[in-house]
Amino acid sequence: MKQKLQTFGRFLSGMVMPNIAVFIAWGIITALFIPTGWMPNETLNAIVSPMQRFLLPTLIAYSGGKMVYGERGGIIGATAAMGILAGTETPMFIGAMAAGPLGGWCMKKVDQVVEPIIPNGFEMLVRNFSAGILGALLAIAGCLIIGPVCLALNNVLEAGVNFLVSNGMLWLTSILVEPAKVLFLNNAINHGVFTPMGMAQVTEMGKSIFFLIEANPGPGLGLLLAYWMFGKGSAKESAPGAAIIHFFGGIHEIYFPYVLMNPVTILGLIAGGITGVVINSTMGGGLVSAASPGSIIAILGMTAPGCFVPVLLSVAASAGVSFGCNMVLLKVFGKESDMEEAKSAVSASKAQAKGTAPAAKAINIIYFACDAGMGSSAMGAAALSKKLNAAGSSIEVKHSAINDLPTDCSVVVTHQSLAERAAARCPQAKIYPITNFMGGKEYDAIVTDFAG
């Protein structure tokens, strides 16, 4: 079930994450030029609505169709989305997330039927007209059928959110969000769920709290500080570096292994998350667009005018509450051997399979994979590459999302909770599961295999 949720979540976030730069661009324009912005400007404010209503949903739909069937699928996915967008005044991110993959899937099926029977010399003609006809049909269906269904779903979600907000119950989301993050569903939650909801809220209020529910780095910072001061063994030693990377670099995945070592610490994270949501709800804190990665720098850059005090207070208070709770939990439940045992288990597993590891001379590229292919994998790839270079190896280390791994790759390094997905994607590859993205000893074991 966890693997299926991760796969589905990765698909949702995969439609948004390639377009994060555009979301940030929209957020900057919104923060500056809307009537309540830093520099209100009626002319430049006219950019905000078209970007929100058409550009961003179309890009999302294109990305979804491309994930299913390459560029051809992306084009038809975007075409299908235009029918949905034209049929409503509401920014239809949910509709775009539905239309994009649907368009890609339909294009794939049409090509499978048509291409085997195309006469020689008519390939381009038939391919263009089959795609054009399908795009027209899906755009019409989007306007008349899919759009109204998505609008109804959007209204239901909006009603549910309004109920939570009006009754002061939005903090309940933290009970689900914090455990889900540790299962590597953080990108799915932030970009697949909260970003579309936040964009809709920005239209009405000029800011949204939804951009801060998952992205708030406070709970994770509190956990790592608690490990630094009250943890034991290598977990205590690595926590300060992890805290810097988490808070300023925005790579939240780096604290997940610390939770998995002592799962009871999830209670401290939930308490910290609730604290942040309550403060932002009561004081009116919010961002103008998605903060990605979830760095304090990105959060401050996207903070709505007049919201710096509640946003900073929410981060600080959530960190303090998480720290206090996890301090007690670590004193009561913490074990010195947790991280060492986890690393030893990985090393033992590696040693057992060492005889089947590919020869170093046959390997040119090692892939370091994470769920999104941007944060933790980029950091891990850089660290592993430095160690290989220092050992005299010329092997290149690339970072990648699990779903984007070449199916014929030979070596994959990934977090142990993602190892099954990596193996399913690359059945012939040697998988090196790790427990800590800052785990020097685990990287050293990999270097030993490939650099002697």
C-alpha positions in Angstrom: 0.0 0.0 0.0 2.8 2.4 0.9 4.5 1.8 -2.5 1.2 2.4 -4.3 0.6 5.6 -2.4 4.2 6.8 -3.2 3.7 6.0 -6.8 0.4 7.8 -7.1 1.8 10.7 -5.0 4.9 10.9 -7.2 2.6 11.1 -10.3 0.7 14.0 -8.8 3.7 15.9 -7.8 5.4 15.1 -11.0 2.9 17.3 -12.8 3.6 20.3 -10.6 7.3 20.1 -9.7 8.7 20.7 -13.3 6.8 24.0 -13.3 7.7 25.3 -9.8 9.8 28.1 -11.4 6.6 29.4 -13.1 4.7 29.2 -9.8 7.5 31.2 -8.2 7.4 33.8 -11.0 3.6 34.1 -10.6 4.0 34.4 -6.8 6.5 37.3 -7.3 4.2 39.1 -9.6 1.3 38.6 -7.3 3.2 39.7 -4.2 4.4 42.9 -6.0 1.5 44.1 -8.1 -1.9 43.0 -6.8 -3.9 45.8 -5.0 -2.7 44.7 -1.6 0.9 44.0 -2.8 4.2 45.8 -2.2 3.9 47.9 -5.3 0.3 47.9 -6.6 0.1 48.4 -10.3 -3.1 48.0 -12.3 -1.4 47.3 -15.6 1.0 44.6 -14.2 -1.7 43.2 -12.0 -3.4 42.1 -15.3 -0.7 39.4 -15.6 -1.8 37.6 -12.5 -5.2 36.2 -13.6 -4.2 34.8 -17.0 -1.2 33.1 -15.6 -3.3 31.5 -12.9 -6.3 30.6 -15.0 -4.5 29.4 -18.2 -0.7 29.2 -18.1 -0.2 27.2 -14.9 -3.0 24.7 -15.4 -1.9 24.2 -19.0 1.7 23.5 -18.0 0.5 21.1 -15.4 -1.7 19.3 -18.0 1.2 19.2 -20.5 3.5 17.7 -17.8 0.9 15.0 -16.9 0.4 14.0 -20.6 4.1 13.9 -21.2 4.6 11.6 -18.2 2.2 9.2 -19.8 3.1 9.4 -23.5 6.0 11.7 -24.1 5.7 15.1 -25.9 2.9 13.9 -28.1 0.9 13.0 -25.0 1.7 16.3 -23.4 0.4 18.3 -26.3 -2.9 16.5 -26.3 -3.1 16.7 -22.6 -2.7 20.4 -22.7 -5.3 20.7 -25.5 -7.8 18.7 -23.5 -7.2 21.0 -20.5 -8.1 24.1 -22.5 -11.6 22.8 -22.9 -11.9 22.6 -19.1 -10.3 26.0 -18.5 -12.5 27.7 -21.0 -15.7 26.4 -19.4 -15.2 27.9 -16.0 -13.9 31.1 -14.4 -12.4 29.2 -11.5 -8.7 28.3 -11.7 -9.0 24.6 -12.5 -5.9 22.8 -11.3 -7.8 19.6 -10.5 -9.2 19.6 -14.0 -5.7 20.0 -15.4 -4.4 17.2 -13.3 -7.1 15.0 -14.7 -7.0 16.2 -18.4 -3.3 15.9 -18.8 -2.8 12.2 -18.1 -6.1 11.4 -19.8 -5.0 13.1 -23.0 -1.7 11.3 -22.9 -3.3 7.9 -22.3 -5.9 8.5 -25.1 -3.2 9.5 -27.6 -1.2 6.4 -26.7 -4.1 4.2 -27.4 -5.0 5.9 -30.6 -1.5 5.5 -31.9 -1.4 1.9 -31.0 -4.5 1.3 -33.2 -3.7 3.6 -36.1 0.1 3.4 -36.6 0.2 -0.3 -37.7 -2.2 0.4 -40.6 -0.8 3.7 -41.9 0.2 3.4 -45.6 3.8 4.2 -46.4 4.3 7.9 -47.0 1.3 9.0 -45.1 2.8 8.8 -41.6 3.0 12.5 -40.9 -0.4 13.2 -42.3 -2.1 10.5 -40.3 -0.3 11.3 -37.1 -1.1 15.0 -37.2 -4.7 14.5 -38.1 -5.3 11.7 -35.6 -3.8 13.9 -32.8 -5.7 16.9 -34.0 -9.1 15.1 -34.1 -8.5 13.6 -30.7 -7.4 16.9 -29.2 -10.6 18.6 -30.6 -12.8 15.8 -29.1 -11.1 15.9 -25.7 -11.3 19.7 -25.6 -15.1 19.5 -26.3 -15.5 16.8 -23.7 -13.4 18.8 -21.3 -15.7 21.8 -21.7 -19.0 20.0 -21.6 -18.3 16.9 -19.3 -15.0 16.8 -17.5 -15.0 20.5 -16.5 -18.4 20.4 -14.7 -17.4 17.2 -12.9 -14.1 18.7 -11.8 -15.8 21.9 -10.8 -18.2 20.0 -8.6 -15.3 18.1 -7.0 -13.5 21.4 -6.5 -16.6 22.8 -4.8 -16.8 19.8 -2.4 -13.1 20.2 -1.5 -13.6 23.9 -1.0 -16.6 23.3 1.2 -14.6 20.9 3.3 -11.7 23.3 3.7 -14.0 26.2 4.6 -15.6 24.0 7.2 -12.2 23.3 8.8 -11.1 26.9 8.6 -14.4 28.4 9.9 -14.4 25.9 12.8 -10.8 26.3 13.7 -10.0 22.7 12.8 -7.4 23.2 10.1 -4.7 22.0 12.5 -6.1 18.4 12.1 -4.3 18.3 8.8 -1.0 18.0 10.7 -2.1 14.7 12.1 -2.1 13.2 8.6 0.6 15.4 7.0 3.5 14.7 9.3 3.3 10.9 9.2 2.7 11.0 5.4 5.9 13.1 4.9 8.0 10.4 6.6 6.6 7.9 4.1 8.1 10.1 1.3 4.7 11.5 0.3 5.9 15.1 1.1 6.1 16.2 -2.5 2.7 14.6 -3.3 1.0 16.3 -0.4 2.6 19.7 -1.0 2.4 20.0 -4.8 -0.4 17.5 -5.5 -2.9 18.7 -2.9 -2.0 21.9 -1.1 -0.6 23.9 -4.0 -3.8 23.7 -6.1 -5.9 24.6 -3.0 -3.5 27.4 -2.1 -3.7 28.9 -5.6 -7.4 29.0 -5.4 -7.2 30.8 -2.0 -4.7 33.3 -3.3 -7.3 34.4 -5.8 -9.6 35.5 -3.1 -7.3 36.6 -0.3 -3.9 37.4 -1.9 -2.3 34.7 0.3 -2.8 31.2 1.5 -2.0 29.2 4.6 -1.9 25.9 2.6 1.5 26.7 1.2 2.8 26.5 4.8 1.2 23.3 6.1 3.7 20.9 4.6 6.5 23.3 3.8 7.0 24.6 7.3 10.6 23.5 8.3 10.0 24.2 12.0 8.9 20.7 13.1 11.8 19.0 11.4 14.3 21.5 12.8 13.0 20.9 16.3 13.5 17.2 15.9 17.1 17.5 14.6 18.0 19.9 17.4 16.6 17.5 19.9 18.8 14.7 18.4 21.8 17.0 18.5 21.3 17.8 22.2 19.8 14.7 23.6 20.4 11.9 21.0 23.1 9.3 21.1 25.8 7.9 18.9 26.1 8.8 15.2 22.6 10.3 15.2 23.7 13.0 17.6 26.9 13.7 15.6 25.1 14.0 12.2 22.1 16.0 13.4 23.7 19.5 13.3 24.7 19.2 9.6 21.3 17.7 8.8 19.6 20.6 10.6 21.5 23.2 8.4 20.7 21.4 5.2 17.0 20.9 6.2 16.4 24.5 7.4 18.3 26.5 4.9 18.5 24.0 2.0 14.9 22.9 2.2 15.6 19.2 1.9 13.1 17.8 4.4 13.8 14.2 3.4 17.1 14.4 5.4 15.3 14.2 8.8 13.1 11.2 7.8 15.6 8.5 8.8 15.8 10.1 12.3 12.1 9.6 12.7 12.3 6.0 11.4 15.0 5.3 14.0 12.5 6.3 16.8 9.0 6.3 15.3 7.6 7.7 18.5 9.2 11.1 17.6 6.4 11.5 15.0 4.3 12.7 17.9 6.7 15.6 18.4 6.5 16.5 14.7 2.7 16.4 14.8 2.7 18.7 17.8 5.0 21.1 16.1 3.0 21.0 12.9 -0.2 21.7 14.8 1.4 24.7 16.5 2.5 26.2 13.2 -1.0 25.8 11.7 -2.7 27.3 14.7 -0.5 30.4 14.7 -0.9 31.0 11.0 -4.7 30.5 11.2 -5.2 32.9 14.2 -2.7 35.5 13.0 -3.4 35.4 9.3 -0.1 34.1 8.1 0.3 33.0 4.5 2.4 32.8 1.4 1.6 34.0 -2.1 2.8 30.9 -3.9 4.4 27.5 -3.2 7.7 27.6 -1.4 9.9 24.9 -3.0 12.1 23.6 -1.7 10.8 24.1 1.9 13.7 26.3 2.9 13.3 29.2 5.3 14.8 31.3 2.5 12.1 30.2 0.0 9.4 30.7 2.6 10.5 34.3 3.3 10.7 35.0 -0.4 7.1 33.9 -0.9 5.7 35.5 2.3 2.7 37.7 1.6 3.0 41.4 2.5 2.3 42.0 6.2 2.7 38.3 7.1 6.3 38.1 8.1 5.6 38.2 11.8 3.1 35.3 11.9 5.1 33.3 9.4 8.4 33.6 11.3 6.6 33.1 14.6 4.9 29.9 13.3 8.2 28.5 12.2 9.9 29.3 15.5 7.1 28.1 17.6 6.6 24.8 15.7 10.4 24.2 16.0 10.3 24.9 19.8 7.3 22.7 20.4 8.8 19.9 18.3 12.1 20.3 20.1 10.5 20.1 23.6 8.3 17.1 22.8 11.1 15.2 21.1 13.6 16.0 23.9 11.3 14.1 26.3 10.6 11.3 23.8 14.3 10.8 23.1 15.2 10.7 26.8 12.6 8.0 27.4 12.7 6.0 24.2 16.0 6.9 22.5 18.5 4.1 21.9 22.2 4.6 21.0 22.3 1.6 18.7 19.4 2.6 16.5 21.3 4.3 13.7 24.3 2.0 14.0 22.1 -1.1 13.8 20.3 0.3 10.7 23.7 1.0 9.0 25.0 -2.4 10.0 22.0 -4.1 8.5 22.5 -2.3 5.3 26.2 -3.1 5.2 25.5 -6.8 6.0 23.0 -6.9 3.1 25.5 -5.3 0.8 28.2 -7.7 1.8 26.0 -10.7 1.1 25.3 -9.5 -2.4 28.8 -8.2 -3.0 29.7 -11.2 -5.1 27.0 -10.3 -7.6 27.9 -6.6 -7.7 28.9 -5.4 -11.2 32.6 -5.0 -11.7 33.9 -1.4 -11.3 35.4 -1.2 -14.7 32.0 -2.0 -16.3 30.2 0.8 -14.6 30.3 4.3 -16.0 27.3 5.9 -14.2 25.8 5.4 -10.8 22.3 6.8 -10.3 21.3 8.3 -7.0 17.5 8.3 -6.8 14.9 9.9 -4.6 11.2 10.4 -5.0 11.3 13.8 -6.8 14.9 13.6 -8.1 15.8 17.1 -6.9 16.5 17.4 -3.2 18.0 14.5 -1.3 19.2 12.7 -4.4 21.1 15.8 -5.6 22.7 16.2 -2.2 23.6 12.4 -2.0 24.9 12.3 -5.6 27.2 15.2 -4.8 28.5 13.6 -1.6 29.0 10.2 -3.3 30.7 11.7 -6.3 33.2 13.5 -4.1 34.1 10.3 -2.3 34.5 8.4 -5.6 36.7 11.1 -7.1 38.8 11.2 -3.9 39.3 7.4 -4.3 40.5 7.9 -7.9 37.3 6.7 -9.6 36.0 8.4 -12.7 32.5 7.0 -12.4 29.8 9.7 -12.9 27.1 10.0 -10.3 23.7 11.4 -11.5 20.7 12.2 -9.5 17.2 11.2 -10.7 13.6 10.6 -9.7 12.7 7.0 -9.2 10.2 7.1 -12.1 12.8 8.7 -14.4 15.6 6.1 -13.9 16.8 4.5 -17.1 15.4 1.0 -17.1 18.7 -0.4 -18.2 20.9 1.3 -15.6 23.3 -0.9 -13.7 23.7 0.7 -10.2 21.1 2.7 -8.2 21.6 4.2 -4.7 18.4 5.2 -2.9 16.8 5.3 0.5 15.8 1.9 1.8 12.1 2.8 1.8 12.3 3.5 -1.9 14.4 0.4 -2.8 11.4 -1.7 -3.9 10.3 1.0 -6.4 13.8 1.3 -7.7 14.1 -2.4 -8.2 10.7 -2.5 -10.0 11.8 0.3 -12.3 15.3 -1.2 -12.9 15.1 -5.0 -12.4 18.6 -5.6 -13.7 20.3 -3.0 -11.5 22.3 -3.5 -8.4 20.4 -1.5 -5.7 22.2 0.0 -2.7 19.7 1.0 -0.1 20.8 3.6 2.5 19.3 4.8 5.7 20.8 8.3 6.0 21.5 10.7 3.2 24.4 12.0 5.2 25.6 8.5 6.0 29.3 8.6 5.3 30.0 5.0 6.2 27.3 3.8 3.8 28.8 5.8 1.0 32.2 4.5 1.9 30.9 1.0 1.4 29.8 1.8 -2.1 33.1 3.5 -2.9 34.9 0.3 -1.8 32.9 -1.7 -4.3 33.6 0.5 -7.2 36.9 2.2 -6.5 38.7 -0.6 -4.6 
